[in-house]
Amino acid sequence: MYWPTLITLRAIGGSGTNDEITKGGFSEEQQAVPHGDGPTTELEYRLAWARSHLKGMGLTVNSARAVWSLTEHGRTATKEDVQQARVG
């Protein structure tokens, strides 16, 4: 989910809310799959982890509550950069 999240942030202008990220890059079918018995969807659950990990990699910042922005590195990182950072 790291790369799709990064690509979605780029597509929506480099910054967006949790909801904008979810709706901006994923189909309604993907958005509808529930996560267990909880109030969130599987997509929301996975995106929350992806956003946190991207922040730890220095690719995003949590610029305000529920708002995520790309860093300079996040704007230019390749898919391979993201995969290497995730493994390393």
OpenMM code with the backbone's topology and positions (N, CA, C; nanometers):
from openmm import Vec3, app, unit

residues = "MET TYR TRP PRO THR LEU ILE THR LEU ARG ALA ILE GLY GLY SER GLY THR ASN ASP GLU ILE THR LYS GLY GLY PHE SER GLU GLU GLN GLN ALA VAL PRO HIS GLY ASP GLY PRO THR THR GLU LEU GLU TYR ARG LEU ALA TRP ALA ARG SER HIS LEU LYS GLY MET GLY LEU THR VAL ASN SER ALA ARG ALA VAL TRP SER LEU THR GLU HIS GLY ARG THR ALA THR LYS GLU ASP VAL GLN GLN ALA ARG VAL GLY".split()
positions = [
    Vec3(0.0809, -0.1198, 0.0000),
    Vec3(0.0000, 0.0000, 0.0000),
    Vec3(0.0856, 0.1269, 0.0000),
    Vec3(0.2166, 0.1113, 0.0211),
    Vec3(0.3023, 0.2301, 0.0259),
    Vec3(0.3003, 0.3050, -0.1070),
    Vec3(0.3293, 0.2323, -0.2145),
    Vec3(0.3381, 0.2972, -0.3445),
    Vec3(0.2028, 0.3548, -0.3889),
    Vec3(0.0915, 0.2802, -0.3794),
    Vec3(-0.0372, 0.3396, -0.4174),
    Vec3(-0.0717, 0.4648, -0.3357),
    Vec3(-0.0339, 0.4675, -0.2088),
    Vec3(-0.0599, 0.5853, -0.1260),
    Vec3(0.0227, 0.7036, -0.1743),
    Vec3(0.1478, 0.6788, -0.2040),
    Vec3(0.2362, 0.7852, -0.2527),
    Vec3(0.1871, 0.8392, -0.3872),
    Vec3(0.1504, 0.7508, -0.4771),
    Vec3(0.1008, 0.7904, -0.6092),
    Vec3(-0.0293, 0.8703, -0.5950),
    Vec3(-0.1161, 0.8272, -0.5062),
    Vec3(-0.2417, 0.8990, -0.4856),
    Vec3(-0.2150, 1.0394, -0.4334),
    Vec3(-0.1235, 1.0528, -0.3377),
    Vec3(-0.0895, 1.1859, -0.2873),
    Vec3(-0.0343, 1.2743, -0.3983),
    Vec3(0.0466, 1.2196, -0.4839),
    Vec3(0.0983, 1.2968, -0.5972),
    Vec3(-0.0159, 1.3404, -0.6882),
    Vec3(-0.1089, 1.2493, -0.7146),
    Vec3(-0.2197, 1.2775, -0.8063),
    Vec3(-0.3148, 1.3846, -0.7532),
    Vec3(-0.3274, 1.3938, -0.6210),
    Vec3(-0.4201, 1.4929, -0.5641),
    Vec3(-0.3488, 1.6210, -0.5226),
    Vec3(-0.2264, 1.6388, -0.5714),
    Vec3(-0.1580, 1.7655, -0.5513),
    Vec3(-0.0531, 1.7681, -0.4431),
    Vec3(-0.0188, 1.6527, -0.3856),
    Vec3(0.0893, 1.6470, -0.2878),
    Vec3(0.0454, 1.6527, -0.1437),
    Vec3(-0.0838, 1.6733, -0.1212),
    Vec3(-0.1349, 1.6797, 0.0153),
    Vec3(-0.2820, 1.6429, 0.0139),
    Vec3(-0.3261, 1.5732, 0.1192),
    Vec3(-0.4669, 1.5381, 0.1251),
    Vec3(-0.5055, 1.4800, 0.2592),
    Vec3(-0.6338, 1.4811, 0.2834),
    Vec3(-0.6871, 1.4216, 0.4058),
    Vec3(-0.6936, 1.2707, 0.3901),
    Vec3(-0.7144, 1.2022, 0.5009),
    Vec3(-0.7299, 1.0568, 0.4964),
    Vec3(-0.8390, 1.0187, 0.3964),
    Vec3(-0.9506, 1.0890, 0.4005),
    Vec3(-1.0637, 1.0601, 0.3129),
    Vec3(-1.0280, 1.0854, 0.1659),
    Vec3(-0.9579, 1.1938, 0.1380),
    Vec3(-0.9175, 1.2238, 0.0001),
    Vec3(-0.8227, 1.1177, -0.0540),
    Vec3(-0.7342, 1.0685, 0.0293),
    Vec3(-0.6413, 0.9635, -0.0126),
    Vec3(-0.7190, 0.8358, -0.0445),
    Vec3(-0.8140, 0.8015, 0.0415),
    Vec3(-0.8937, 0.6804, 0.0210),
    Vec3(-0.9761, 0.6900, -0.1070),
    Vec3(-1.0450, 0.7991, -0.1241),
    Vec3(-1.1342, 0.8147, -0.2396),
    Vec3(-1.0582, 0.8470, -0.3677),
    Vec3(-0.9381, 0.9027, -0.3545),
    Vec3(-0.8628, 0.9466, -0.4715),
    Vec3(-0.7962, 0.8371, -0.5504),
    Vec3(-0.7722, 0.7239, -0.4907),
    Vec3(-0.6956, 0.6239, -0.5626),
    Vec3(-0.7521, 0.4831, -0.5595),
    Vec3(-0.8718, 0.4673, -0.5043),
    Vec3(-0.9225, 0.3318, -0.4862),
    Vec3(-1.0700, 0.3237, -0.5250),
    Vec3(-1.1084, 0.2119, -0.5819),
    Vec3(-1.2454, 0.1945, -0.6297),
    Vec3(-1.3438, 0.1842, -0.5122),
    Vec3(-1.4707, 0.2020, -0.5439),
    Vec3(-1.5746, 0.1883, -0.4419),
    Vec3(-1.5778, 0.0468, -0.3867),
    Vec3(-1.5516, -0.0512, -0.4722),
    Vec3(-1.5472, -0.1906, -0.4263),
    Vec3(-1.4363, -0.2108, -0.3241),
    Vec3(-1.3187, -0.1544, -0.3522),
    Vec3(-1.2074, -0.1657, -0.2582),
    Vec3(-1.2392, -0.0943, -0.1278),
    Vec3(-1.3083, 0.0173, -0.1362),
    Vec3(-1.3423, 0.0965, -0.0184),
    Vec3(-1.4496, 0.0305, 0.0683),
    Vec3(-1.5221, -0.0666, 0.0133),
    Vec3(-1.6367, -0.1243, 0.0836),
    Vec3(-1.6051, -0.2488, 0.1664),
    Vec3(-1.4868, -0.3060, 0.1534),
    Vec3(-1.4535, -0.4298, 0.2247),
    Vec3(-1.4323, -0.3987, 0.3728),
    Vec3(-1.5137, -0.4584, 0.4615),
    Vec3(-1.4997, -0.4296, 0.6048),
    Vec3(-1.3730, -0.4918, 0.6636),
    Vec3(-1.3230, -0.4300, 0.7673),
    Vec3(-1.2079, -0.4836, 0.8407),
    Vec3(-1.2615, -0.5509, 0.9665),
    Vec3(-1.2683, -0.6822, 0.9640),
    Vec3(-1.3204, -0.7567, 1.0785),
    Vec3(-1.4592, -0.7087, 1.1172),
    Vec3(-1.4816, -0.6964, 1.2462),
    Vec3(-1.6102, -0.6486, 1.2967),
    Vec3(-1.6066, -0.5011, 1.3320),
    Vec3(-1.4939, -0.4361, 1.3058),
    Vec3(-1.4756, -0.2974, 1.3465),
    Vec3(-1.5467, -0.1981, 1.2566),
    Vec3(-1.5368, -0.0736, 1.2942),
    Vec3(-1.6063, 0.0314, 1.2191),
    Vec3(-1.5330, 0.0777, 1.0929),
    Vec3(-1.4108, 0.0299, 1.0709),
    Vec3(-1.3346, 0.0748, 0.9544),
    Vec3(-1.3355, -0.0312, 0.8455),
    Vec3(-1.2926, 0.0110, 0.7276),
    Vec3(-1.2787, -0.0840, 0.6176),
    Vec3(-1.1360, -0.1380, 0.6164),
    Vec3(-1.1166, -0.2456, 0.5427),
    Vec3(-0.9827, -0.3031, 0.5278),
    Vec3(-0.8893, -0.2015, 0.4628),
    Vec3(-0.9407, -0.1280, 0.3662),
    Vec3(-0.8602, -0.0268, 0.2991),
    Vec3(-0.8179, 0.0835, 0.3955),
    Vec3(-0.9098, 0.1344, 0.4750),
    Vec3(-0.8764, 0.2386, 0.5729),
    Vec3(-0.7703, 0.1889, 0.6703),
    Vec3(-0.7846, 0.0645, 0.7145),
    Vec3(-0.6891, 0.0047, 0.8080),
    Vec3(-0.5496, -0.0016, 0.7458),
    Vec3(-0.5427, -0.0535, 0.6242),
    Vec3(-0.4131, -0.0679, 0.5571),
    Vec3(-0.3516, 0.0665, 0.5202),
    Vec3(-0.4348, 0.1613, 0.4791),
    Vec3(-0.3837, 0.2942, 0.4467),
    Vec3(-0.3295, 0.3663, 0.5694),
    Vec3(-0.3917, 0.3450, 0.6838),
    Vec3(-0.3419, 0.4075, 0.8069),
    Vec3(-0.1999, 0.3601, 0.8355),
    Vec3(-0.1762, 0.2309, 0.8206),
    Vec3(-0.0412, 0.1782, 0.8402),
    Vec3(0.0546, 0.2297, 0.7342),
    Vec3(0.0089, 0.2329, 0.6105),
    Vec3(0.0955, 0.2816, 0.5016),
    Vec3(0.1355, 0.4267, 0.5261),
    Vec3(0.0408, 0.5113, 0.5652),
    Vec3(0.0735, 0.6520, 0.5910),
    Vec3(0.1763, 0.6638, 0.7026),
    Vec3(0.1596, 0.5865, 0.8080),
    Vec3(0.2554, 0.5907, 0.9196),
    Vec3(0.3941, 0.5457, 0.8763),
    Vec3(0.4004, 0.4400, 0.7981),
    Vec3(0.5296, 0.3894, 0.7520),
    Vec3(0.5951, 0.4866, 0.6544),
    Vec3(0.5151, 0.5476, 0.5667),
    Vec3(0.5717, 0.6470, 0.4742),
    Vec3(0.6286, 0.7658, 0.5510),
    Vec3(0.5646, 0.8015, 0.6597),
    Vec3(0.6168, 0.9090, 0.7446),
    Vec3(0.7513, 0.8668, 0.8044),
    Vec3(0.7589, 0.7445, 0.8527),
    Vec3(0.8836, 0.6933, 0.9091),
    Vec3(0.9964, 0.6857, 0.8075),
    Vec3(0.9619, 0.6687, 0.6808),
    Vec3(1.0614, 0.6642, 0.5731),
    Vec3(1.1019, 0.8041, 0.5275),
    Vec3(1.0352, 0.9062, 0.5826),
    Vec3(1.0670, 1.0428, 0.5436),
    Vec3(1.0033, 1.0863, 0.4128),
    Vec3(0.9002, 1.0138, 0.3684),
    Vec3(0.8359, 1.0450, 0.2412),
    Vec3(0.7118, 1.1326, 0.2578),
    Vec3(0.6538, 1.1306, 0.3771),
    Vec3(0.5371, 1.2140, 0.4058),
    Vec3(0.5520, 1.2762, 0.5436),
    Vec3(0.4710, 1.3777, 0.5677),
    Vec3(0.4581, 1.4361, 0.7010),
    Vec3(0.3097, 1.4486, 0.7299),
    Vec3(0.2782, 1.4424, 0.8562),
    Vec3(0.1405, 1.4610, 0.9010),
    Vec3(0.1276, 1.6092, 0.9342),
    Vec3(0.0949, 1.6899, 0.8322),
    Vec3(0.1011, 1.8352, 0.8441),
    Vec3(-0.0073, 1.8942, 0.9326),
    Vec3(-0.1164, 1.8254, 0.9503),
    Vec3(-0.2254, 1.8651, 1.0401),
    Vec3(-0.3035, 1.7381, 1.0706),
    Vec3(-0.3940, 1.7458, 1.1650),
    Vec3(-0.4717, 1.6265, 1.1995),
    Vec3(-0.5415, 1.5721, 1.0741),
    Vec3(-0.5132, 1.4465, 1.0433),
    Vec3(-0.5718, 1.3741, 0.9302),
    Vec3(-0.5344, 1.4332, 0.7946),
    Vec3(-0.4280, 1.5126, 0.7887),
    Vec3(-0.3789, 1.5678, 0.6620),
    Vec3(-0.2349, 1.5221, 0.6426),
    Vec3(-0.2082, 1.4675, 0.5262),
    Vec3(-0.0772, 1.4140, 0.4938),
    Vec3(-0.0209, 1.4868, 0.3737),
    Vec3(0.1071, 1.5205, 0.3808),
    Vec3(0.1739, 1.5918, 0.2723),
    Vec3(0.3029, 1.5201, 0.2360),
    Vec3(0.3352, 1.5247, 0.1088),
    Vec3(0.4608, 1.4678, 0.0617),
    Vec3(0.5772, 1.5565, 0.1025),
    Vec3(0.6869, 1.4945, 0.1379),
    Vec3(0.8112, 1.5685, 0.1564),
    Vec3(0.8757, 1.5829, 0.0188),
    Vec3(0.9851, 1.6566, 0.0113),
    Vec3(1.0565, 1.6681, -0.1156),
    Vec3(1.0984, 1.5301, -0.1649),
    Vec3(1.1469, 1.4469, -0.0738),
    Vec3(1.1865, 1.3106, -0.1112),
    Vec3(1.0649, 1.2304, -0.1571),
    Vec3(0.9508, 1.2507, -0.0946),
    Vec3(0.8291, 1.1810, -0.1339),
    Vec3(0.7806, 1.2203, -0.2723),
    Vec3(0.8100, 1.3423, -0.3118),
    Vec3(0.7703, 1.3897, -0.4453),
    Vec3(0.8534, 1.3261, -0.5561),
    Vec3(0.9754, 1.2823, -0.5230),
    Vec3(1.0667, 1.2327, -0.6265),
    Vec3(1.1010, 1.0849, -0.6136),
    Vec3(1.0644, 1.0213, -0.5041),
    Vec3(1.1002, 0.8807, -0.4829),
    Vec3(1.0374, 0.7920, -0.5903),
    Vec3(1.1126, 0.6919, -0.6306),
    Vec3(1.0634, 0.5940, -0.7279),
    Vec3(1.0029, 0.4756, -0.6531),
    Vec3(0.9350, 0.3910, -0.7271),
    Vec3(0.8778, 0.2700, -0.6673),
    Vec3(0.9896, 0.1855, -0.6057),
    Vec3(1.1023, 0.1794, -0.6723),
    Vec3(1.2162, 0.1026, -0.6218),
    Vec3(1.2701, 0.1634, -0.4922),
    Vec3(1.2747, 0.2964, -0.4839),
    Vec3(1.3175, 0.3636, -0.3601),
    Vec3(1.2289, 0.3227, -0.2440),
    Vec3(1.0995, 0.3204, -0.2697),
    Vec3(1.0026, 0.2864, -0.1642),
    Vec3(1.0197, 0.1409, -0.1229),
    Vec3(1.0368, 0.0518, -0.2187),
    Vec3(1.0547, -0.0903, -0.1875),
    Vec3(1.1829, -0.1126, -0.1085),
    Vec3(1.2907, -0.0455, -0.1439),
    Vec3(1.4176, -0.0600, -0.0726),
    Vec3(1.4078, -0.0045, 0.0693),
    Vec3(1.3416, 0.1074, 0.0861),
    Vec3(1.3260, 0.1665, 0.2185),
    Vec3(1.2417, 0.0760, 0.3082),
    Vec3(1.1444, 0.0130, 0.2499),
    Vec3(1.0555, -0.0748, 0.3249),
    Vec3(1.1294, -0.1983, 0.3738),
    Vec3(1.2167, -0.2517, 0.2893),
    Vec3(1.2914, -0.3720, 0.3243),
    Vec3(1.4065, -0.3386, 0.4183),
    Vec3(1.4733, -0.2269, 0.3923),
    Vec3(1.5930, -0.1911, 0.4668),
    Vec3(1.5636, -0.1358, 0.5962),
] * unit.nanometer
topology = app.Topology()
chain = topology.addChain("A")
for resn in residues:
    res = topology.addResidue(resn, chain)
    for name in ("N", "CA", "C"):
        topology.addAtom(name, app.Element.getBySymbol(name[0]), res)
